[in-house]
Amino acid sequence: MSKFKIPVQTVHSGILQENAVMLGDKTMKRLKIPAQGNIQLAFGSFRQEVTVIPVPKAESLRVNEGLGRRLGWKSKLNLNVSYSPGSRTLRLGPLIGVMVSRDHPDNPDRLFGPITMFCRELTNACHAQGAYVYFFTPDVLETRSTSIQGWVYDEGWRKLSLPVADVINNRLTTRKVENKPSVQHFLADVKSRYGTHFFNEKFLDKTEVFEALAHDPALQRYLPESHALQGFAILKKMCNSYSSVFLKPVRGSLGKGILRISRDESGGYRLLSTTPLGTRRQTYPSLTKLFQSIAPKMKTTRFQIQQGLTLMEIGRRPVDFRALVQKNGTGKWAVTSIVARTAGNNHFVSNLARGGSLSPVREAVGKSNLPAGIKESVQIQLPRAALAIARGVETYIPAHFGELGIDLALDQSGRIWLLEVNSKPSKNDNTPLNETKIRPSVKQMILYCRYLAGL
C-alpha cells in the first residue's frame, strides 16, 4: 500500500458531480489506481463509491463542494492518502477526534477553557502532517450515529457535522463524565462498527496502578510500599515501619487532599495537609487521636497509604520529576520529556498548582543534595524507569493508553521511586501559541494516530 500527502480542493457543483472525483494522472499511477471503474472514497467512517476522472499534470484531489461539506473540508487542505487495490479503497486522513469535557460557544477565545491553545496547536500540527482534527463533547454523542457535531479551526472556530474519526483521544477531565452510559455506549459502538481506535480510554487510580505493577518483579524496586487505607490497623503498621507516611486520595490530582503523617520529638504525631494557601500543620498526642480526626474524610474519599520518602532537595525544598511517555509513529513507547518539579515555599508537594516550579533535569540534579558520584547516572536511569513503568501499565492494566504522565522521585541516595501514573497528562495553556513551532509532544500524538490509522 503506497501512501503520501496530496492537496485536496473542493470545486463548484457545476464542474463536478458528487459521485465523482478528479485526480492527477501522476498521483493515480503512483497509487496504482486503475483508470476505469469506481473506487470507494474513505474518510473516517465516511464511505462513498466514486468515479475517478484523471487530470493531466494535476497534483491535487478535487471533490464536489457538496461532498466536501459532508466531509467537513474547507476549500484547500493537504491530507495523507493511501490506496488499497484489494478493496479498491482510497483513504484520506487520518481523521482524529478529541473528546473534551465541555465547550463555551459564547467565548470563542476560550472555547475549550484552559486547553484551547493546545487544541489550536494540535490543529496546526495536523495541517502540517496531513491529518484532520476536530473536537467534540459528550453532549453531542448518539449511539449508532454516522456523524458527530464537532468543532474545527479555520480562521476561527466552526461547528460542523463530521464523520466518526479513525482515532479518538479521550481528554475528558472527570470520571463522572467518562463513565456516563452515553459515552461508553458510543465508544463501544464506533469501535465495533468502524474499527475506531480510542486511546487514554480511562482514568487510573493510584491503588490500581501500584497493585498492577507489583506483579512485575523488575518493577517492584520502583514501588514504595502502598496499601488501600482501610482502617486504623494498616495506618498503625505503616507508621511503625516508616518515619513518615503519605495518605493520597486514590482518585486525586494536582496535589489536592494529600496528607503527610510523621512522628514528632515528643512521641506524638504531626499531620501536614495541602491547602491552597500552603501547608496546614496539626499535632496529636497519639496515632489514635490523629486517626479519629481523619476518619470522617475516609467516608467520602478513598485513600492510599504510602511509604514516606526522603526526597532529593534543592535548598531544603523536595524535588520530583514528571516524565511524559508517549507512543510513537511505530507504536512503541518513547520518553518525550522529563522535567524536574521543585516544591514551592510552605508546601511539601511539587505540583505547579501548589506553587511548584519547573526546571531541566540536569539543572535540578546539579543543584541538588545528591552525592556527586551519582548525579550523572540518575539522568540516564530516570528515562529508563519511565519507559519500564509505561510498558508495565500497558501489560498489566487492560486499557489502551497512548500517553502517560509518570511522576518519579529520587531519594537522597539516588534511588528511583514511582509516585504516580496519570493517564490524562495536563494540556492546560501554560505556553503561548507559536504558529510555526509545534511542541514534540503534539507531533508525537499525531504520529501515533497516523500509526493506528495506517495513514
ChimeraX attribute file (.defattr): number of C-alpha atoms within 10 A of each C-alpha:
attribute: neighborCount
match mode: 1-to-1
recipient: residues
	/A:1	11
	/A:2	11
	/A:3	16
	/A:4	14
	/A:5	17
	/A:6	18
	/A:7	15
	/A:8	21
	/A:9	19
	/A:10	21
	/A:11	19
	/A:12	11
	/A:13	13
	/A:14	8
	/A:15	10
	/A:16	18
	/A:17	17
	/A:18	16
	/A:19	15
	/A:20	20
	/A:21	20
	/A:22	20
	/A:23	22
	/A:24	20
	/A:25	19
	/A:26	15
	/A:27	21
	/A:28	18
	/A:29	11
	/A:30	13
	/A:31	19
	/A:32	15
	/A:33	20
	/A:34	14
	/A:35	13
	/A:36	10
	/A:37	11
	/A:38	17
	/A:39	21
	/A:40	18
	/A:41	21
	/A:42	19
	/A:43	21
	/A:44	25
	/A:45	18
	/A:46	19
	/A:47	14
	/A:48	16
	/A:49	14
	/A:50	19
	/A:51	19
	/A:52	24
	/A:53	20
	/A:54	19
	/A:55	17
	/A:56	11
	/A:57	11
	/A:58	14
	/A:59	16
	/A:60	20
	/A:61	22
	/A:62	24
	/A:63	26
	/A:64	21
	/A:65	22
	/A:66	17
	/A:67	19
	/A:68	18
	/A:69	15
	/A:70	14
	/A:71	18
	/A:72	19
	/A:73	20
	/A:74	13
	/A:75	14
	/A:76	13
	/A:77	17
	/A:78	21
	/A:79	25
	/A:80	20
	/A:81	24
	/A:82	21
	/A:83	23
	/A:84	17
	/A:85	14
	/A:86	7
	/A:87	9
	/A:88	16
	/A:89	19
	/A:90	19
	/A:91	23
	/A:92	25
	/A:93	27
	/A:94	28
	/A:95	26
	/A:96	25
	/A:97	25
	/A:98	22
	/A:99	20
	/A:100	18
	/A:101	18
	/A:102	16
	/A:103	18
	/A:104	11
	/A:105	13
	/A:106	8
	/A:107	10
	/A:108	14
	/A:109	13
	/A:110	14
	/A:111	18
	/A:112	21
	/A:113	16
	/A:114	14
	/A:115	18
	/A:116	19
	/A:117	22
	/A:118	20
	/A:119	24
	/A:120	19
	/A:121	22
	/A:122	23
	/A:123	21
	/A:124	22
	/A:125	24
	/A:126	24
	/A:127	15
	/A:128	16
	/A:129	19
	/A:130	23
	/A:131	26
	/A:132	29
	/A:133	25
	/A:134	25
	/A:135	24
	/A:136	21
	/A:137	20
	/A:138	17
	/A:139	13
	/A:140	12
	/A:141	17
	/A:142	15
	/A:143	14
	/A:144	11
	/A:145	12
	/A:146	15
	/A:147	20
	/A:148	21
	/A:149	18
	/A:150	22
	/A:151	23
	/A:152	22
	/A:153	15
	/A:154	11
	/A:155	6
	/A:156	10
	/A:157	14
	/A:158	13
	/A:159	16
	/A:160	18
	/A:161	15
	/A:162	25
	/A:163	22
	/A:164	23
	/A:165	29
	/A:166	26
	/A:167	25
	/A:168	23
	/A:169	21
	/A:170	22
	/A:171	23
	/A:172	21
	/A:173	15
	/A:174	12
	/A:175	12
	/A:176	8
	/A:177	15
	/A:178	20
	/A:179	13
	/A:180	11
	/A:181	10
	/A:182	16
	/A:183	20
	/A:184	14
	/A:185	15
	/A:186	16
	/A:187	19
	/A:188	14
	/A:189	17
	/A:190	21
	/A:191	14
	/A:192	9
	/A:193	12
	/A:194	15
	/A:195	16
	/A:196	22
	/A:197	19
	/A:198	24
	/A:199	19
	/A:200	21
	/A:201	21
	/A:202	19
	/A:203	19
	/A:204	20
	/A:205	18
	/A:206	23
	/A:207	21
	/A:208	14
	/A:209	18
	/A:210	24
	/A:211	16
	/A:212	15
	/A:213	23
	/A:214	17
	/A:215	12
	/A:216	14
	/A:217	8
	/A:218	12
	/A:219	17
	/A:220	15
	/A:221	13
	/A:222	20
	/A:223	18
	/A:224	16
	/A:225	15
	/A:226	19
	/A:227	19
	/A:228	20
	/A:229	20
	/A:230	13
	/A:231	11
	/A:232	13
	/A:233	10
	/A:234	14
	/A:235	22
	/A:236	13
	/A:237	10
	/A:238	20
	/A:239	21
	/A:240	12
	/A:241	11
	/A:242	16
	/A:243	15
	/A:244	20
	/A:245	24
	/A:246	23
	/A:247	23
	/A:248	24
	/A:249	24
	/A:250	18
	/A:251	17
	/A:252	15
	/A:253	15
	/A:254	13
	/A:255	18
	/A:256	18
	/A:257	16
	/A:258	20
	/A:259	21
	/A:260	19
	/A:261	23
	/A:262	19
	/A:263	21
	/A:264	14
	/A:265	8
	/A:266	7
	/A:267	11
	/A:268	15
	/A:269	21
	/A:270	20
	/A:271	21
	/A:272	19
	/A:273	20
	/A:274	20
	/A:275	14
	/A:276	11
	/A:277	10
	/A:278	17
	/A:279	18
	/A:280	14
	/A:281	11
	/A:282	12
	/A:283	17
	/A:284	17
	/A:285	14
	/A:286	13
	/A:287	21
	/A:288	13
	/A:289	13
	/A:290	18
	/A:291	16
	/A:292	11
	/A:293	11
	/A:294	12
	/A:295	13
	/A:296	10
	/A:297	13
	/A:298	14
	/A:299	8
	/A:300	8
	/A:301	15
	/A:302	18
	/A:303	24
	/A:304	21
	/A:305	25
	/A:306	23
	/A:307	18
	/A:308	20
	/A:309	18
	/A:310	13
	/A:311	22
	/A:312	24
	/A:313	21
	/A:314	17
	/A:315	10
	/A:316	13
	/A:317	20
	/A:318	23
	/A:319	27
	/A:320	27
	/A:321	25
	/A:322	26
	/A:323	23
	/A:324	24
	/A:325	26
	/A:326	24
	/A:327	23
	/A:328	23
	/A:329	18
	/A:330	11
	/A:331	15
	/A:332	12
	/A:333	20
	/A:334	19
	/A:335	20
	/A:336	18
	/A:337	16
	/A:338	22
	/A:339	19
	/A:340	24
	/A:341	25
	/A:342	28
	/A:343	24
	/A:344	20
	/A:345	15
	/A:346	14
	/A:347	23
	/A:348	23
	/A:349	27
	/A:350	24
	/A:351	21
	/A:352	15
	/A:353	14
	/A:354	23
	/A:355	17
	/A:356	20
	/A:357	16
	/A:358	18
	/A:359	14
	/A:360	14
	/A:361	19
	/A:362	15
	/A:363	11
	/A:364	22
	/A:365	24
	/A:366	15
	/A:367	12
	/A:368	20
	/A:369	18
	/A:370	20
	/A:371	12
	/A:372	10
	/A:373	9
	/A:374	13
	/A:375	18
	/A:376	12
	/A:377	10
	/A:378	19
	/A:379	14
	/A:380	10
	/A:381	13
	/A:382	22
	/A:383	20
	/A:384	13
	/A:385	19
	/A:386	27
	/A:387	20
	/A:388	14
	/A:389	23
	/A:390	25
	/A:391	15
	/A:392	19
	/A:393	22
	/A:394	15
	/A:395	13
	/A:396	16
	/A:397	15
	/A:398	9
	/A:399	15
	/A:400	14
	/A:401	21
	/A:402	25
	/A:403	26
	/A:404	24
	/A:405	22
	/A:406	23
	/A:407	21
	/A:408	23
	/A:409	25
	/A:410	23
	/A:411	17
	/A:412	16
	/A:413	13
	/A:414	19
	/A:415	16
	/A:416	22
	/A:417	22
	/A:418	22
	/A:419	19
	/A:420	19
	/A:421	24
	/A:422	20
	/A:423	20
	/A:424	20
	/A:425	17
	/A:426	15
	/A:427	15
	/A:428	13
	/A:429	14
	/A:430	11
	/A:431	9
	/A:432	9
	/A:433	15
	/A:434	12
	/A:435	10
	/A:436	10
	/A:437	10
	/A:438	15
	/A:439	15
	/A:440	10
	/A:441	18
	/A:442	19
	/A:443	18
	/A:444	21
	/A:445	21
	/A:446	25
	/A:447	21
	/A:448	21
	/A:449	28
	/A:450	25
	/A:451	16
	/A:452	19
	/A:453	20
	/A:454	14
	/A:455	23
